[in-house]
Amino acid sequence: MRRRSPARLRSAAFELLEDPADADPLYLRLLSAVSRVHGSSATPADYARAALSAVRAVEK
C-alpha cells in the first residue's frame, strides 16, 4: 500500500465548502421539518405536510 503525503491531505480538495443556501432561514426551517418526519415509514404526504407547515410558519 502506498503512503499518502500529509501535505496532500491539506490540499484544497478536502476543504469544506459552505453552501449559500445554508444562510437562508426558510431553507433551514424546511430542512429541519423534513428531517423530523424522515424515516422508513414516511410517505410523500408526510414530507409535503412538514414543508407546508414550515412555509406557513414563516409567513405568519
PyMOL Python script that loads the backbone (N, CA, C, O; Angstrom):
from pymol import cmd

cmd.read_pdbstr("""\
ATOM      1  N   MET A   1       0.838  -1.176   0.000  1.00  0.00           N
ATOM      2  CA  MET A   1       0.000   0.000   0.000  1.00  0.00           C
ATOM      3  C   MET A   1       0.888   1.246   0.000  1.00  0.00           C
ATOM      4  O   MET A   1       1.857   1.333   0.755  1.00  0.00           O
ATOM      5  N   ARG A   2       0.544   2.198  -0.851  1.00  0.00           N
ATOM      6  CA  ARG A   2       1.342   3.410  -0.981  1.00  0.00           C
ATOM      7  C   ARG A   2       0.971   4.414   0.104  1.00  0.00           C
ATOM      8  O   ARG A   2      -0.208   4.620   0.391  1.00  0.00           O
ATOM      9  N   ARG A   3       1.976   5.033   0.701  1.00  0.00           N
ATOM     10  CA  ARG A   3       1.715   6.035   1.739  1.00  0.00           C
ATOM     11  C   ARG A   3       1.304   7.344   1.103  1.00  0.00           C
ATOM     12  O   ARG A   3       1.822   7.723   0.053  1.00  0.00           O
ATOM     13  N   ARG A   4       0.378   8.030   1.734  1.00  0.00           N
ATOM     14  CA  ARG A   4      -0.073   9.337   1.252  1.00  0.00           C
ATOM     15  C   ARG A   4       0.700  10.429   1.978  1.00  0.00           C
ATOM     16  O   ARG A   4       0.998  10.315   3.167  1.00  0.00           O
ATOM     17  N   SER A   5       1.008  11.456   1.266  1.00  0.00           N
ATOM     18  CA  SER A   5       1.721  12.574   1.846  1.00  0.00           C
ATOM     19  C   SER A   5       0.761  13.413   2.698  1.00  0.00           C
ATOM     20  O   SER A   5      -0.338  13.732   2.243  1.00  0.00           O
ATOM     21  N   PRO A   6       1.156  13.774   3.927  1.00  0.00           N
ATOM     22  CA  PRO A   6       0.298  14.634   4.747  1.00  0.00           C
ATOM     23  C   PRO A   6       0.008  15.978   4.071  1.00  0.00           C
ATOM     24  O   PRO A   6      -1.049  16.571   4.288  1.00  0.00           O
ATOM     25  N   ALA A   7       0.945  16.450   3.258  1.00  0.00           N
ATOM     26  CA  ALA A   7       0.723  17.711   2.544  1.00  0.00           C
ATOM     27  C   ALA A   7      -0.440  17.575   1.575  1.00  0.00           C
ATOM     28  O   ALA A   7      -1.193  18.529   1.378  1.00  0.00           O
ATOM     29  N   ARG A   8      -0.599  16.418   0.972  1.00  0.00           N
ATOM     30  CA  ARG A   8      -1.715  16.179   0.043  1.00  0.00           C
ATOM     31  C   ARG A   8      -3.050  16.276   0.763  1.00  0.00           C
ATOM     32  O   ARG A   8      -4.029  16.760   0.195  1.00  0.00           O
ATOM     33  N   LEU A   9      -3.096  15.822   1.996  1.00  0.00           N
ATOM     34  CA  LEU A   9      -4.351  15.854   2.761  1.00  0.00           C
ATOM     35  C   LEU A   9      -4.743  17.277   3.150  1.00  0.00           C
ATOM     36  O   LEU A   9      -5.893  17.521   3.516  1.00  0.00           O
ATOM     37  N   ARG A  10      -3.812  18.211   3.077  1.00  0.00           N
ATOM     38  CA  ARG A  10      -4.119  19.606   3.397  1.00  0.00           C
ATOM     39  C   ARG A  10      -4.474  20.399   2.135  1.00  0.00           C
ATOM     40  O   ARG A  10      -4.584  21.624   2.189  1.00  0.00           O
ATOM     41  N   SER A  11      -4.649  19.730   1.027  1.00  0.00           N
ATOM     42  CA  SER A  11      -4.908  20.427  -0.224  1.00  0.00           C
ATOM     43  C   SER A  11      -6.338  20.959  -0.270  1.00  0.00           C
ATOM     44  O   SER A  11      -7.173  20.614   0.566  1.00  0.00           O
ATOM     45  N   ALA A  12      -6.596  21.790  -1.245  1.00  0.00           N
ATOM     46  CA  ALA A  12      -7.928  22.390  -1.425  1.00  0.00           C
ATOM     47  C   ALA A  12      -8.986  21.337  -1.742  1.00  0.00           C
ATOM     48  O   ALA A  12     -10.179  21.605  -1.603  1.00  0.00           O
ATOM     49  N   ALA A  13      -8.574  20.158  -2.160  1.00  0.00           N
ATOM     50  CA  ALA A  13      -9.535  19.104  -2.492  1.00  0.00           C
ATOM     51  C   ALA A  13     -10.351  18.672  -1.272  1.00  0.00           C
ATOM     52  O   ALA A  13     -11.433  18.105  -1.425  1.00  0.00           O
ATOM     53  N   PHE A  14      -9.851  18.928  -0.081  1.00  0.00           N
ATOM     54  CA  PHE A  14     -10.530  18.489   1.126  1.00  0.00           C
ATOM     55  C   PHE A  14     -11.135  19.640   1.929  1.00  0.00           C
ATOM     56  O   PHE A  14     -11.525  19.446   3.080  1.00  0.00           O
ATOM     57  N   GLU A  15     -11.217  20.824   1.344  1.00  0.00           N
ATOM     58  CA  GLU A  15     -11.795  21.962   2.059  1.00  0.00           C
ATOM     59  C   GLU A  15     -13.317  21.819   2.148  1.00  0.00           C
ATOM     60  O   GLU A  15     -13.968  21.340   1.219  1.00  0.00           O
ATOM     61  N   LEU A  16     -13.848  22.233   3.254  1.00  0.00           N
ATOM     62  CA  LEU A  16     -15.294  22.218   3.444  1.00  0.00           C
ATOM     63  C   LEU A  16     -15.890  23.403   2.700  1.00  0.00           C
ATOM     64  O   LEU A  16     -15.508  24.550   2.931  1.00  0.00           O
ATOM     65  N   LEU A  17     -16.810  23.121   1.822  1.00  0.00           N
ATOM     66  CA  LEU A  17     -17.473  24.179   1.075  1.00  0.00           C
ATOM     67  C   LEU A  17     -18.737  24.588   1.806  1.00  0.00           C
ATOM     68  O   LEU A  17     -19.495  23.734   2.264  1.00  0.00           O
ATOM     69  N   GLU A  18     -18.966  25.865   1.916  1.00  0.00           N
ATOM     70  CA  GLU A  18     -20.181  26.352   2.555  1.00  0.00           C
ATOM     71  C   GLU A  18     -21.201  26.661   1.484  1.00  0.00           C
ATOM     72  O   GLU A  18     -20.904  27.343   0.503  1.00  0.00           O
ATOM     73  N   ASP A  19     -22.388  26.161   1.674  1.00  0.00           N
ATOM     74  CA  ASP A  19     -23.462  26.379   0.721  1.00  0.00           C
ATOM     75  C   ASP A  19     -24.185  27.671   1.099  1.00  0.00           C
ATOM     76  O   ASP A  19     -24.620  27.808   2.243  1.00  0.00           O
ATOM     77  N   PRO A  20     -24.326  28.625   0.168  1.00  0.00           N
ATOM     78  CA  PRO A  20     -25.018  29.875   0.499  1.00  0.00           C
ATOM     79  C   PRO A  20     -26.465  29.643   0.926  1.00  0.00           C
ATOM     80  O   PRO A  20     -27.044  30.473   1.627  1.00  0.00           O
ATOM     81  N   ALA A  21     -27.047  28.529   0.511  1.00  0.00           N
ATOM     82  CA  ALA A  21     -28.429  28.237   0.911  1.00  0.00           C
ATOM     83  C   ALA A  21     -28.529  27.993   2.413  1.00  0.00           C
ATOM     84  O   ALA A  21     -29.602  28.150   2.995  1.00  0.00           O
ATOM     85  N   ASP A  22     -27.421  27.609   3.044  1.00  0.00           N
ATOM     86  CA  ASP A  22     -27.434  27.352   4.486  1.00  0.00           C
ATOM     87  C   ASP A  22     -27.744  28.607   5.292  1.00  0.00           C
ATOM     88  O   ASP A  22     -28.136  28.513   6.456  1.00  0.00           O
ATOM     89  N   ALA A  23     -27.575  29.768   4.694  1.00  0.00           N
ATOM     90  CA  ALA A  23     -27.849  31.017   5.402  1.00  0.00           C
ATOM     91  C   ALA A  23     -29.316  31.439   5.268  1.00  0.00           C
ATOM     92  O   ALA A  23     -29.753  32.365   5.951  1.00  0.00           O
ATOM     93  N   ASP A  24     -30.069  30.782   4.407  1.00  0.00           N
ATOM     94  CA  ASP A  24     -31.475  31.116   4.182  1.00  0.00           C
ATOM     95  C   ASP A  24     -32.320  30.503   5.295  1.00  0.00           C
ATOM     96  O   ASP A  24     -32.348  29.280   5.432  1.00  0.00           O
ATOM     97  N   PRO A  25     -33.015  31.323   6.100  1.00  0.00           N
ATOM     98  CA  PRO A  25     -33.798  30.782   7.211  1.00  0.00           C
ATOM     99  C   PRO A  25     -34.917  29.834   6.756  1.00  0.00           C
ATOM    100  O   PRO A  25     -35.229  28.872   7.459  1.00  0.00           O
ATOM    101  N   LEU A  26     -35.517  30.091   5.604  1.00  0.00           N
ATOM    102  CA  LEU A  26     -36.584  29.204   5.116  1.00  0.00           C
ATOM    103  C   LEU A  26     -36.011  27.837   4.767  1.00  0.00           C
ATOM    104  O   LEU A  26     -36.613  26.811   5.083  1.00  0.00           O
ATOM    105  N   TYR A  27     -34.861  27.818   4.121  1.00  0.00           N
ATOM    106  CA  TYR A  27     -34.224  26.550   3.779  1.00  0.00           C
ATOM    107  C   TYR A  27     -33.925  25.749   5.048  1.00  0.00           C
ATOM    108  O   TYR A  27     -34.186  24.547   5.106  1.00  0.00           O
ATOM    109  N   LEU A  28     -33.385  26.414   6.048  1.00  0.00           N
ATOM    110  CA  LEU A  28     -33.056  25.719   7.297  1.00  0.00           C
ATOM    111  C   LEU A  28     -34.309  25.211   7.993  1.00  0.00           C
ATOM    112  O   LEU A  28     -34.299  24.123   8.568  1.00  0.00           O
ATOM    113  N   ARG A  29     -35.389  25.986   7.947  1.00  0.00           N
ATOM    114  CA  ARG A  29     -36.654  25.563   8.556  1.00  0.00           C
ATOM    115  C   ARG A  29     -37.222  24.350   7.813  1.00  0.00           C
ATOM    116  O   ARG A  29     -37.702  23.402   8.436  1.00  0.00           O
ATOM    117  N   LEU A  30     -37.165  24.389   6.468  1.00  0.00           N
ATOM    118  CA  LEU A  30     -37.641  23.256   5.667  1.00  0.00           C
ATOM    119  C   LEU A  30     -36.802  22.008   5.933  1.00  0.00           C
ATOM    120  O   LEU A  30     -37.340  20.912   6.090  1.00  0.00           O
ATOM    121  N   LEU A  31     -35.513  22.176   5.980  1.00  0.00           N
ATOM    122  CA  LEU A  31     -34.622  21.051   6.250  1.00  0.00           C
ATOM    123  C   LEU A  31     -34.913  20.431   7.614  1.00  0.00           C
ATOM    124  O   LEU A  31     -34.914  19.209   7.762  1.00  0.00           O
ATOM    125  N   SER A  32     -35.155  21.267   8.589  1.00  0.00           N
ATOM    126  CA  SER A  32     -35.475  20.780   9.924  1.00  0.00           C
ATOM    127  C   SER A  32     -36.810  20.028   9.937  1.00  0.00           C
ATOM    128  O   SER A  32     -36.926  18.961  10.540  1.00  0.00           O
ATOM    129  N   ALA A  33     -37.807  20.594   9.269  1.00  0.00           N
ATOM    130  CA  ALA A  33     -39.137  19.963   9.241  1.00  0.00           C
ATOM    131  C   ALA A  33     -39.084  18.612   8.538  1.00  0.00           C
ATOM    132  O   ALA A  33     -39.680  17.639   9.002  1.00  0.00           O
ATOM    133  N   VAL A  34     -38.377  18.557   7.429  1.00  0.00           N
ATOM    134  CA  VAL A  34     -38.275  17.305   6.679  1.00  0.00           C
ATOM    135  C   VAL A  34     -37.487  16.264   7.470  1.00  0.00           C
ATOM    136  O   VAL A  34     -37.830  15.082   7.445  1.00  0.00           O
ATOM    137  N   SER A  35     -36.453  16.681   8.160  1.00  0.00           N
ATOM    138  CA  SER A  35     -35.663  15.717   8.929  1.00  0.00           C
ATOM    139  C   SER A  35     -36.448  15.155  10.108  1.00  0.00           C
ATOM    140  O   SER A  35     -36.189  14.034  10.546  1.00  0.00           O
ATOM    141  N   ARG A  36     -37.402  15.921  10.625  1.00  0.00           N
ATOM    142  CA  ARG A  36     -38.231  15.403  11.730  1.00  0.00           C
ATOM    143  C   ARG A  36     -39.151  14.281  11.277  1.00  0.00           C
ATOM    144  O   ARG A  36     -39.417  13.364  12.055  1.00  0.00           O
ATOM    145  N   VAL A  37     -39.645  14.322  10.046  1.00  0.00           N
ATOM    146  CA  VAL A  37     -40.570  13.284   9.584  1.00  0.00           C
ATOM    147  C   VAL A  37     -39.866  12.153   8.850  1.00  0.00           C
ATOM    148  O   VAL A  37     -40.470  11.112   8.589  1.00  0.00           O
ATOM    149  N   HIS A  38     -38.598  12.346   8.515  1.00  0.00           N
ATOM    150  CA  HIS A  38     -37.872  11.346   7.731  1.00  0.00           C
ATOM    151  C   HIS A  38     -37.768  10.027   8.476  1.00  0.00           C
ATOM    152  O   HIS A  38     -37.463   9.991   9.669  1.00  0.00           O
ATOM    153  N   GLY A  39     -38.019   8.971   7.771  1.00  0.00           N
ATOM    154  CA  GLY A  39     -37.899   7.636   8.341  1.00  0.00           C
ATOM    155  C   GLY A  39     -38.372   6.605   7.345  1.00  0.00           C
ATOM    156  O   GLY A  39     -38.828   6.950   6.255  1.00  0.00           O
ATOM    157  N   SER A  40     -38.268   5.351   7.709  1.00  0.00           N
ATOM    158  CA  SER A  40     -38.623   4.277   6.782  1.00  0.00           C
ATOM    159  C   SER A  40     -40.120   4.244   6.478  1.00  0.00           C
ATOM    160  O   SER A  40     -40.524   3.736   5.432  1.00  0.00           O
ATOM    161  N   SER A  41     -40.936   4.772   7.367  1.00  0.00           N
ATOM    162  CA  SER A  41     -42.384   4.744   7.125  1.00  0.00           C
ATOM    163  C   SER A  41     -42.932   6.087   6.642  1.00  0.00           C
ATOM    164  O   SER A  41     -44.145   6.233   6.490  1.00  0.00           O
ATOM    165  N   ALA A  42     -42.066   7.066   6.401  1.00  0.00           N
ATOM    166  CA  ALA A  42     -42.513   8.382   5.942  1.00  0.00           C
ATOM    167  C   ALA A  42     -43.041   8.293   4.513  1.00  0.00           C
ATOM    168  O   ALA A  42     -42.456   7.628   3.658  1.00  0.00           O
ATOM    169  N   THR A  43     -44.152   8.972   4.276  1.00  0.00           N
ATOM    170  CA  THR A  43     -44.753   8.996   2.946  1.00  0.00           C
ATOM    171  C   THR A  43     -44.500  10.363   2.310  1.00  0.00           C
ATOM    172  O   THR A  43     -44.140  11.313   3.006  1.00  0.00           O
ATOM    173  N   PRO A  44     -44.683  10.467   1.006  1.00  0.00           N
ATOM    174  CA  PRO A  44     -44.562  11.780   0.367  1.00  0.00           C
ATOM    175  C   PRO A  44     -45.497  12.814   0.998  1.00  0.00           C
ATOM    176  O   PRO A  44     -45.150  13.991   1.096  1.00  0.00           O
ATOM    177  N   ALA A  45     -46.661  12.379   1.416  1.00  0.00           N
ATOM    178  CA  ALA A  45     -47.599  13.300   2.070  1.00  0.00           C
ATOM    179  C   ALA A  45     -47.034  13.827   3.388  1.00  0.00           C
ATOM    180  O   ALA A  45     -47.268  14.984   3.736  1.00  0.00           O
ATOM    181  N   ASP A  46     -46.299  13.002   4.121  1.00  0.00           N
ATOM    182  CA  ASP A  46     -45.665  13.443   5.371  1.00  0.00           C
ATOM    183  C   ASP A  46     -44.658  14.563   5.103  1.00  0.00           C
ATOM    184  O   ASP A  46     -44.598  15.552   5.834  1.00  0.00           O
ATOM    185  N   TYR A  47     -43.869  14.385   4.039  1.00  0.00           N
ATOM    186  CA  TYR A  47     -42.895  15.409   3.677  1.00  0.00           C
ATOM    187  C   TYR A  47     -43.597  16.692   3.233  1.00  0.00           C
ATOM    188  O   TYR A  47     -43.178  17.795   3.583  1.00  0.00           O
ATOM    189  N   ALA A  48     -44.668  16.530   2.460  1.00  0.00           N
ATOM    190  CA  ALA A  48     -45.411  17.700   1.974  1.00  0.00           C
ATOM    191  C   ALA A  48     -46.032  18.465   3.134  1.00  0.00           C
ATOM    192  O   ALA A  48     -45.983  19.695   3.160  1.00  0.00           O
ATOM    193  N   ARG A  49     -46.614  17.754   4.091  1.00  0.00           N
ATOM    194  CA  ARG A  49     -47.214  18.421   5.257  1.00  0.00           C
ATOM    195  C   ARG A  49     -46.151  19.143   6.074  1.00  0.00           C
ATOM    196  O   ARG A  49     -46.375  20.261   6.538  1.00  0.00           O
ATOM    197  N   ALA A  50     -45.005  18.512   6.251  1.00  0.00           N
ATOM    198  CA  ALA A  50     -43.919  19.133   7.010  1.00  0.00           C
ATOM    199  C   ALA A  50     -43.448  20.411   6.316  1.00  0.00           C
ATOM    200  O   ALA A  50     -43.246  21.438   6.965  1.00  0.00           O
ATOM    201  N   ALA A  51     -43.277  20.344   5.005  1.00  0.00           N
ATOM    202  CA  ALA A  51     -42.831  21.528   4.252  1.00  0.00           C
ATOM    203  C   ALA A  51     -43.879  22.628   4.298  1.00  0.00           C
ATOM    204  O   ALA A  51     -43.540  23.798   4.473  1.00  0.00           O
ATOM    205  N   LEU A  52     -45.143  22.268   4.144  1.00  0.00           N
ATOM    206  CA  LEU A  52     -46.211  23.268   4.168  1.00  0.00           C
ATOM    207  C   LEU A  52     -46.294  23.947   5.542  1.00  0.00           C
ATOM    208  O   LEU A  52     -46.481  25.160   5.626  1.00  0.00           O
ATOM    209  N   SER A  53     -46.157  23.178   6.590  1.00  0.00           N
ATOM    210  CA  SER A  53     -46.226  23.793   7.922  1.00  0.00           C
ATOM    211  C   SER A  53     -45.029  24.724   8.155  1.00  0.00           C
ATOM    212  O   SER A  53     -45.165  25.761   8.805  1.00  0.00           O
ATOM    213  N   ALA A  54     -43.881  24.360   7.633  1.00  0.00           N
ATOM    214  CA  ALA A  54     -42.690  25.224   7.772  1.00  0.00           C
ATOM    215  C   ALA A  54     -42.877  26.521   7.002  1.00  0.00           C
ATOM    216  O   ALA A  54     -42.538  27.590   7.509  1.00  0.00           O
ATOM    217  N   VAL A  55     -43.409  26.449   5.791  1.00  0.00           N
ATOM    218  CA  VAL A  55     -43.627  27.643   4.986  1.00  0.00           C
ATOM    219  C   VAL A  55     -44.686  28.543   5.635  1.00  0.00           C
ATOM    220  O   VAL A  55     -44.527  29.762   5.692  1.00  0.00           O
ATOM    221  N   ARG A  56     -45.744  27.936   6.111  1.00  0.00           N
ATOM    222  CA  ARG A  56     -46.803  28.713   6.775  1.00  0.00           C
ATOM    223  C   ARG A  56     -46.298  29.398   8.033  1.00  0.00           C
ATOM    224  O   ARG A  56     -46.715  30.515   8.337  1.00  0.00           O
ATOM    225  N   ALA A  57     -45.421  28.757   8.757  1.00  0.00           N
ATOM    226  CA  ALA A  57     -44.871  29.345   9.982  1.00  0.00           C
ATOM    227  C   ALA A  57     -44.037  30.588   9.654  1.00  0.00           C
ATOM    228  O   ALA A  57     -44.016  31.541  10.433  1.00  0.00           O
ATOM    229  N   VAL A  58     -43.360  30.584   8.521  1.00  0.00           N
ATOM    230  CA  VAL A  58     -42.545  31.739   8.115  1.00  0.00           C
ATOM    231  C   VAL A  58     -43.445  32.895   7.666  1.00  0.00           C
ATOM    232  O   VAL A  58     -43.120  34.063   7.883  1.00  0.00           O
ATOM    233  N   GLU A  59     -44.582  32.560   7.035  1.00  0.00           N
ATOM    234  CA  GLU A  59     -45.489  33.585   6.518  1.00  0.00           C
ATOM    235  C   GLU A  59     -46.215  34.353   7.609  1.00  0.00           C
ATOM    236  O   GLU A  59     -46.705  35.455   7.363  1.00  0.00           O
ATOM    237  N   LYS A  60     -46.294  33.794   8.809  1.00  0.00           N
ATOM    238  CA  LYS A  60     -47.026  34.454   9.910  1.00  0.00           C
ATOM    239  C   LYS A  60     -46.310  35.670  10.391  1.00  0.00           C
ATOM    240  O   LYS A  60     -46.782  36.343  11.307  1.00  0.00           O
TER     241      LYS A  60
END
""", "prot")
cmd.dss("prot")
cmd.show_as("cartoon", "prot")
cmd.util.cbc("prot")
cmd.orient("prot")
